[in-house]
C-alpha cells in the first residue's frame, strides 16, 4: 500500500511542480551555479556543453540503489512515478545539451 501512496505523491508532485511540456521552467526555478539552472540539474563539462540530469534518471538511480539497500516502499513508488512522468517528455533522452550558463 505504501508503494501506491508513493505513486500518488509523485502524481501530485508532478501536477503541482513540474511543467506540462519540456523546455518550460518548473514552478520552483532556483539557480544554484553551477549545478542547478531554473530548477533543472546541469553538470557543465565545457564552455558550450553540459550533462542534463533528468529527474527520471535520479528516480532510476534510486530504484537501483534500493536493490542493494533498504529504502521505504513509498520512496520507491515516488521514484517509479517520477521515472514514468519524466519519460513522457519528448526530450527525455537529451542528456548532452547546450550549457545554459
C-alpha positions as CSV (number, residue, x, y, z in Angstrom):
1,X,0.0,0.0,0.0
2,X,2.8,2.4,0.7
3,X,4.2,1.8,-2.8
4,X,0.9,3.1,-4.2
5,X,1.0,6.0,-1.8
6,X,4.4,7.0,-3.3
7,X,3.0,6.8,-6.8
8,X,0.1,9.0,-5.8
9,X,2.5,11.5,-4.2
10,X,4.6,11.6,-7.4
11,X,1.4,12.4,-9.4
12,X,0.5,15.2,-7.1
13,X,4.1,16.5,-7.1
14,X,4.2,16.3,-10.9
15,X,0.9,18.2,-11.4
16,X,1.8,20.8,-8.8
17,X,5.5,21.5,-9.5
18,X,6.6,20.2,-12.9
19,X,5.8,21.8,-16.3
20,X,3.4,20.1,-18.7
21,X,5.9,20.1,-21.6
22,X,9.7,20.0,-21.9
23,X,11.6,23.2,-22.1
24,X,9.4,25.0,-19.6
25,X,10.5,26.1,-16.2
26,X,9.1,24.2,-13.2
27,X,7.0,26.1,-10.7
28,X,10.1,26.4,-8.4
29,X,13.1,27.6,-10.5
30,X,16.1,28.1,-8.4
31,X,19.5,28.8,-9.9
32,X,22.5,27.5,-8.0
33,X,25.6,27.8,-10.1
34,X,27.0,25.5,-11.5
35,X,24.6,22.6,-10.9
36,X,21.0,23.9,-10.9
37,X,19.7,26.2,-13.6
38,X,16.0,27.1,-13.5
39,X,15.2,24.1,-11.3
40,X,17.0,21.6,-13.6
41,X,20.2,19.8,-12.9
42,X,23.1,20.5,-15.3
43,X,26.7,19.5,-15.0
44,X,28.8,21.6,-17.3
45,X,31.8,19.9,-18.9
46,X,32.8,22.5,-21.3
47,X,32.0,26.1,-22.1
48,X,29.3,25.0,-24.6
49,X,28.1,21.6,-23.4
50,X,26.6,20.2,-20.2
51,X,25.1,16.9,-19.0
52,X,21.4,17.3,-18.2
53,X,20.4,15.0,-15.3
54,X,16.7,14.5,-15.8
55,X,14.5,13.7,-12.8
56,X,13.7,10.3,-14.3
57,X,17.4,9.4,-14.2
58,X,17.5,10.3,-10.5
59,X,14.5,8.1,-9.9
60,X,16.1,5.3,-11.8
61,X,19.3,5.6,-9.7
62,X,17.2,5.5,-6.5
63,X,15.4,2.3,-7.7
64,X,18.8,0.7,-8.5
65,X,20.1,1.8,-5.1
66,X,17.0,0.2,-3.5
67,X,18.1,-3.2,-4.9
68,X,21.1,-3.2,-2.6
69,X,19.9,-1.1,0.4
70,X,16.7,-0.8,2.3
71,X,14.6,2.1,1.1
72,X,11.0,2.7,2.2
73,X,8.4,1.4,-0.3
74,X,6.7,4.8,-0.6
75,X,10.0,6.4,-1.7
76,X,10.4,3.6,-4.4
77,X,6.8,4.3,-5.5
78,X,7.6,8.0,-5.8
79,X,10.7,7.3,-7.8
80,X,8.8,5.0,-10.2
81,X,6.2,7.7,-10.7
82,X,8.9,10.2,-11.4
83,X,10.5,7.8,-13.9
84,X,7.2,7.3,-15.7
85,X,6.4,11.1,-15.7
86,X,9.9,12.0,-16.9
87,X,9.7,9.6,-19.8
88,X,6.6,11.4,-21.2
89,X,8.7,14.4,-22.2
90,X,9.9,14.5,-25.8
91,X,13.5,15.4,-24.6
92,X,13.8,12.5,-22.1
93,X,16.9,11.2,-23.9
94,X,18.7,14.5,-24.3
95,X,21.5,14.1,-21.8
96,X,24.2,16.2,-23.6
97,X,22.8,19.7,-24.1
98,X,23.9,23.2,-24.6
99,X,25.5,24.6,-21.5
100,X,22.8,27.0,-20.0
101,X,25.5,29.1,-18.3
